[in-house]
Amino acid sequence: MDTTDSTPIPEAPVRRKRGSKLKKSINDFFFSMYQINQFILKFFREAFVPPYEFKEIVRQCYEVGVRSFTLISLTGFIVGLIFTKQSRPSLLQFGATSWLPSLVSIAIMRALAPLVTALIAAGKVGSSIGAELGSMRVTEQIDAMEVSGTNPFKFLVTTRVLATTLTIPILATYTGFIALFGGYLNVAVNEGTSWRTFIEQVFEPLTFVDFTASLIKSIVFGFTIGIVGCYQGYNSNKGTEGVGKAANGAVVTAMFLVFIEEIVIVQISSWFR
């Protein structure tokens, strides 16, 4: 005789357990959104209220610019060179290689220069900010600053976010010109185009909207990289593991937001063209 208990497990407790997990996940999501909004609002309050940490802002601008300068120079040059090289065969089929400088300028100035700069800065600067502030949080240096009467948020967060917001547009402009120079070398070798003719054709299709949209994108990208890196590092925990998560979270989140912002700004700018 089979004495095995074949009574089915009640589904109600399982459903309640799944429902509680879903509810907890939703609550955690909205709580995180609340914390992020409070963090951003606190930045704007501290940024426009004296005292101002001008020396620290300048130092952070130097750190952000110098830390990314070599990599951005190399990447910008390669992007311009490779994009021109890959675009030439397609235009050659239609006998339209004379349009190559205009094509390169539109692609670089409208999209590639700000986007490439932001992605490099997110990986290089964002991770550095997240790891630096995370290690300061873990080693209780931030708590020590609060005890000593110093405002750690203004000194650590506000200065870094302002530095990235100011420096990324400068780096993006530099990346654009370096990429155009890389494109010019390819055009000069294959077409024999002079530098003066190349520059005239580069700036001919560009409008005020293109430069404005590129500048706005660079500013928004810089702010995003700074605020994400600072938030991840400033709120990290769990020792050395938290420092690693803060650095990784700063890079991944900043890159994801940069792509979303790119789509939104491109759509908005297209309405004005």
LUMVO-474877 format. One line per field, with one value per residue (C-alpha): x, y, z; residue in three letters; residue number from 1. Coordinates in steps of 0.25 Angstrom, whole numbers, plus 5000, padded with zeros to 4 digits. Layout:
N
east <- (X,...)
north <- (Y,...)
up <- (Z,...)
rest <- (ALA,...)
nr <- (NUM,...)
***
This chain:
273
east <- (5000,5005,5007,5013,5007,5002,4995,4998,5006,4996,4998,4993,5006,5014,5006,5007,5022,5023,5014,5022,5035,5029,5024,5037,5044,5034,5036,5051,5050,5042,5051,5063,5057,5053,5068,5073,5064,5068,5083,5081,5073,5083,5094,5087,5084,5099,5104,5098,5100,5113,5124,5129,5140,5147,5161,5155,5147,5159,5167,5156,5155,5170,5168,5156,5163,5177,5172,5164,5173,5182,5171,5162,5172,5175,5161,5156,5167,5164,5149,5151,5160,5152,5139,5144,5151,5138,5129,5138,5135,5120,5121,5131,5120,5111,5123,5120,5134,5133,5122,5132,5136,5122,5118,5129,5126,5111,5114,5125,5119,5105,5107,5121,5129,5120,5116,5130,5135,5124,5126,5141,5139,5129,5139,5151,5145,5132,5139,5150,5140,5131,5143,5149,5137,5133,5147,5145,5131,5136,5148,5139,5146,5133,5128,5140,5138,5124,5129,5140,5129,5133,5122,5126,5115,5119,5134,5133,5121,5118,5132,5133,5119,5123,5136,5131,5119,5130,5141,5133,5128,5143,5148,5136,5140,5155,5150,5142,5154,5164,5154,5153,5168,5168,5157,5165,5177,5169,5163,5176,5183,5172,5166,5177,5168,5175,5173,5166,5156,5154,5151,5141,5134,5133,5126,5117,5106,5107,5097,5095,5085,5096,5106,5096,5091,5105,5108,5096,5098,5112,5107,5096,5106,5116,5106,5101,5115,5118,5105,5104,5119,5117,5104,5109,5122,5115,5105,5113,5115,5119,5134,5143,5132,5124,5135,5136,5121,5121,5131,5124,5111,5116,5121,5109,5098,5105,5107,5092,5087,5096,5090,5076,5080,5086,5073,5064,5073,5074,5059,5057,5068,5062,5049,5057,5064)
north <- (5000,5014,5022,5034,5047,5053,5065,5077,5089,5101,5111,5123,5124,5124,5135,5143,5141,5146,5157,5162,5161,5169,5179,5181,5182,5194,5200,5200,5206,5218,5220,5220,5230,5238,5238,5241,5253,5258,5256,5265,5276,5276,5278,5290,5296,5295,5300,5313,5316,5321,5318,5314,5304,5311,5305,5291,5293,5297,5285,5275,5282,5279,5265,5262,5268,5263,5249,5248,5256,5245,5235,5245,5250,5236,5232,5244,5243,5228,5231,5242,5234,5221,5227,5235,5222,5214,5224,5227,5214,5216,5230,5225,5216,5229,5237,5246,5246,5261,5261,5253,5265,5270,5256,5255,5268,5265,5252,5257,5270,5265,5252,5245,5256,5258,5243,5238,5248,5245,5230,5231,5240,5231,5220,5228,5239,5233,5221,5229,5238,5226,5218,5231,5235,5220,5218,5231,5226,5213,5218,5228,5240,5247,5244,5251,5263,5265,5264,5274,5284,5283,5281,5269,5269,5283,5280,5266,5265,5279,5282,5269,5271,5285,5280,5270,5279,5290,5281,5271,5281,5286,5272,5269,5281,5277,5263,5268,5276,5264,5255,5265,5265,5250,5250,5261,5252,5241,5251,5257,5244,5239,5252,5261,5272,5284,5287,5300,5294,5283,5293,5301,5288,5284,5296,5298,5289,5292,5302,5309,5298,5287,5295,5298,5284,5278,5288,5285,5270,5271,5279,5269,5258,5264,5267,5252,5246,5255,5253,5238,5236,5244,5238,5224,5227,5236,5225,5213,5203,5188,5191,5189,5181,5194,5202,5192,5193,5208,5209,5199,5205,5219,5214,5205,5215,5227,5221,5216,5230,5236,5228,5231,5246,5245,5240,5251,5262,5258,5257,5271,5277,5271,5279,5292,5288)
up <- (5000,4996,5008,5001,5004,4991,4997,4988,4994,4996,4985,4994,5002,4990,4983,4996,4996,4981,4984,4996,4988,4976,4986,4993,4979,4975,4989,4987,4973,4978,4990,4981,4972,4984,4989,4975,4974,4988,4984,4972,4979,4990,4979,4973,4987,4991,4977,4978,4993,4998,5002,4989,4987,4975,4977,4978,4966,4958,4963,4960,4946,4944,4949,4940,4928,4929,4933,4920,4911,4905,4903,4897,4887,4882,4882,4875,4864,4861,4861,4850,4842,4842,4840,4828,4822,4824,4818,4805,4798,4799,4793,4783,4777,4774,4770,4782,4789,4789,4799,4809,4817,4819,4823,4833,4839,4841,4848,4857,4861,4863,4870,4871,4878,4890,4891,4890,4900,4909,4908,4911,4922,4928,4928,4932,4941,4946,4952,4958,4965,4970,4975,4982,4989,4992,4999,5007,5011,5015,5023,5030,5025,5021,5035,5040,5031,5037,5051,5049,5044,5029,5019,5012,5001,4996,4997,4991,4982,4977,4973,4965,4958,4954,4949,4940,4935,4931,4926,4917,4907,4906,4904,4894,4885,4885,4881,4870,4864,4866,4859,4848,4846,4846,4835,4827,4827,4820,4810,4807,4804,4795,4789,4790,4796,4803,4817,4814,4804,4814,4825,4816,4813,4827,4833,4821,4825,4840,4846,4859,4864,4862,4870,4881,4882,4882,4894,4901,4900,4905,4917,4920,4919,4928,4939,4938,4939,4951,4958,4956,4960,4973,4977,4975,4983,4994,4997,4996,5008,5011,5012,5000,4992,4993,4987,4975,4973,4974,4963,4954,4956,4953,4939,4935,4940,4934,4920,4920,4923,4913,4902,4907,4907,4893,4888,4895,4891,4876,4875,4881,4872,4860,4862,4861,4848)
rest <- (MET,ASP,THR,THR,ASP,SER,THR,PRO,ILE,PRO,GLU,ALA,PRO,VAL,ARG,ARG,LYS,ARG,GLY,SER,LYS,LEU,LYS,LYS,SER,ILE,ASN,ASP,PHE,PHE,PHE,SER,MET,TYR,GLN,ILE,ASN,GLN,PHE,ILE,LEU,LYS,PHE,PHE,ARG,GLU,ALA,PHE,VAL,PRO,PRO,TYR,GLU,PHE,LYS,GLU,ILE,VAL,ARG,GLN,CYS,TYR,GLU,VAL,GLY,VAL,ARG,SER,PHE,THR,LEU,ILE,SER,LEU,THR,GLY,PHE,ILE,VAL,GLY,LEU,ILE,PHE,THR,LYS,GLN,SER,ARG,PRO,SER,LEU,LEU,GLN,PHE,GLY,ALA,THR,SER,TRP,LEU,PRO,SER,LEU,VAL,SER,ILE,ALA,ILE,MET,ARG,ALA,LEU,ALA,PRO,LEU,VAL,THR,ALA,LEU,ILE,ALA,ALA,GLY,LYS,VAL,GLY,SER,SER,ILE,GLY,ALA,GLU,LEU,GLY,SER,MET,ARG,VAL,THR,GLU,GLN,ILE,ASP,ALA,MET,GLU,VAL,SER,GLY,THR,ASN,PRO,PHE,LYS,PHE,LEU,VAL,THR,THR,ARG,VAL,LEU,ALA,THR,THR,LEU,THR,ILE,PRO,ILE,LEU,ALA,THR,TYR,THR,GLY,PHE,ILE,ALA,LEU,PHE,GLY,GLY,TYR,LEU,ASN,VAL,ALA,VAL,ASN,GLU,GLY,THR,SER,TRP,ARG,THR,PHE,ILE,GLU,GLN,VAL,PHE,GLU,PRO,LEU,THR,PHE,VAL,ASP,PHE,THR,ALA,SER,LEU,ILE,LYS,SER,ILE,VAL,PHE,GLY,PHE,THR,ILE,GLY,ILE,VAL,GLY,CYS,TYR,GLN,GLY,TYR,ASN,SER,ASN,LYS,GLY,THR,GLU,GLY,VAL,GLY,LYS,ALA,ALA,ASN,GLY,ALA,VAL,VAL,THR,ALA,MET,PHE,LEU,VAL,PHE,ILE,GLU,GLU,ILE,VAL,ILE,VAL,GLN,ILE,SER,SER,TRP,PHE,ARG)
nr <- (1,2,3,4,5,6,7,8,9,10,11,12,13,14,15,16,17,18,19,20,21,22,23,24,25,26,27,28,29,30,31,32,33,34,35,36,37,38,39,40,41,42,43,44,45,46,47,48,49,50,51,52,53,54,55,56,57,58,59,60,61,62,63,64,65,66,67,68,69,70,71,72,73,74,75,76,77,78,79,80,81,82,83,84,85,86,87,88,89,90,91,92,93,94,95,96,97,98,99,100,101,102,103,104,105,106,107,108,109,110,111,112,113,114,115,116,117,118,119,120,121,122,123,124,125,126,127,128,129,130,131,132,133,134,135,136,137,138,139,140,141,142,143,144,145,146,147,148,149,150,151,152,153,154,155,156,157,158,159,160,161,162,163,164,165,166,167,168,169,170,171,172,173,174,175,176,177,178,179,180,181,182,183,184,185,186,187,188,189,190,191,192,193,194,195,196,197,198,199,200,201,202,203,204,205,206,207,208,209,210,211,212,213,214,215,216,217,218,219,220,221,222,223,224,225,226,227,228,229,230,231,232,233,234,235,236,237,238,239,240,241,242,243,244,245,246,247,248,249,250,251,252,253,254,255,256,257,258,259,260,261,262,263,264,265,266,267,268,269,270,271,272,273)
***
